[in-house]
Amino acid sequence: MAGIFGIASKHNNNTEDLFLGTHYLQHRAQEYGGFATFNGYRVHFESDKGLVRQNFPKEKLEELKGDICIGSVSTENQPIHVLGKAGTFIFCFDGNLRPSKETEYQGFRDSSLISRVISQEDCFEKGIESLVNQVEGDFAIVSLAREGIYAARGLGRKPLILGQKNGSYAVSSESNSFINTGIKIIRDVEPGEVVLLTSDGVETVTKLDIQPIKYGTFEWVYTAYPASIIDGRLVANVRRRIGEALAKQFPVEADIVSPVPNSGRWHAVGYAEASGITFQPIFIRYDYSDRSFTPQQQIDRDFEAKTKLIPIESLVEGKRIILIDDSIVRGTQTRNQVIRLREMGAKEIHVRIACPPLMHACSYGQTTKEDNDCIASKISIKEIQEKLKLDSLEYATIPILEKSTGYPREMLCLECWGK
Ligand code: SF4
C-alpha cells in the first residue's frame, strides 16, 4: 500500500506543497514517508520509518528545497533510485507486482521488479510498456527527472490524478492532496497513460491500449479518503449511495443507524437518509489510532482494531442498532464489538456491509493477506450471522456497487469478491 505525490514547476520551491500533498495521503500507509527533490543542480533524498509529519519538520524541508519533487507514504522505503540504460530513475510507486511466469524476472517483486524492468529500457515510457506487458499485478508510479515528473498508471486499480496551481503541475494518488494546497484538479491519469509534468503543463507521452480497464472498486468502498474524487466519482457520494441501496434492499426496523468509524461513516449516512432512521454514531474513534489494515503484522492489526473504537454506553443501552461497516474479513473485529455492545445492553444488533462477502486476498496490494483469512470463503452468510451473534446480516451486491459507482461490472475489479 502506498500514496504517491509529485509536483513540478520552474524556479519555485515546492517543498511545502510536497509536504502537504503527501501528508494528505497518510491514510493510505503509515510505515514509511519519503521525499526526493531536485533544485536544478542536485537531487536530495530523505526517507525514514514514520509519518510524514514526523519525518519532515520545517528545518528538514529547508534542506530539501526544490522545484521538481516527489514523495510517498508507503509500506516500504521510498523513493527508490536505480541506475539504468537511460540514466538514473528515481521513483515512488503504489501497487503490487510480480513477474509473469514466462519472463526472466523470477524472484523479483514490487520495487525490485520495477527497478529491474525499467532499468533495461532506454526511456521511462518503454519501461512502463514492459511493466504492463511482462508483469502481473497493477501499479501507479511517479518518477523524478531533470525535465520534470513522469507519471503512469497501469491497468486502472491504482488511482492517479493530475492538478495545477500557479505554474506548478501536480500528480497524486488522490485529489485529497489538492484540496488544502489550493491545487485544482485537471483530470485523472488514464489507465495505460504515461504523462510528463513540467512547468509548461502536462503532456501525454504514451497511451497504451489497456483492455479491459479495471478500476479499484475497494478505493470507493474503503481505501480512499471520503473527500477524494476517484475516476470522476466523489468517494463520499459513492459510499452514501451504497448505504441508500442497502437501506432499500435490506430494510429492518431499528432505533438508530451507526457507522463503524471511520470508513463506515458515509455508508451509514446514506442508510439513515434512505431509511428515515436516526443517524447516531455509537463509537468514537480514538484520534491517535492507526487504520487497522495498515500494520504489516496480523497481531498488530488486531491490536489496532481492538483499541481504536470507544463505544458510548448510554447511546447503546436498550437500543435496536443497525451497524454499518465497510467489510468483514475474519469477523473477529465485528464479533468483539458485538460482545461489548450486548454487554452494554443493546437490544438488537443488525449489521449491513458495504461490499459483497470477501472471498479472496487482494493480489494488487490491499488489505487481507490470505484467502483463508476471509470468513466468507469458509462458511455461509447465515453461519457468519450466527457466529457473530447478530440479529441480521446483509451485504451489498455487485449490482449495488455498479449502480453506486456508475461503472459497469466489466470496468470494476471484483476479484476479492470472487467475480
Ligand atoms: S481485488 Fe479488491 S481490493 Fe484488490 S484491487 Fe481488486 S477491488 Fe481492490
Residues whose N, C-alpha, C, O or C-beta is under 5 A from the ligand:
A	BS01	SF4	R157 G216 T217 F218 C362 S363 Y364 Q366 C413 L414 E415 C416
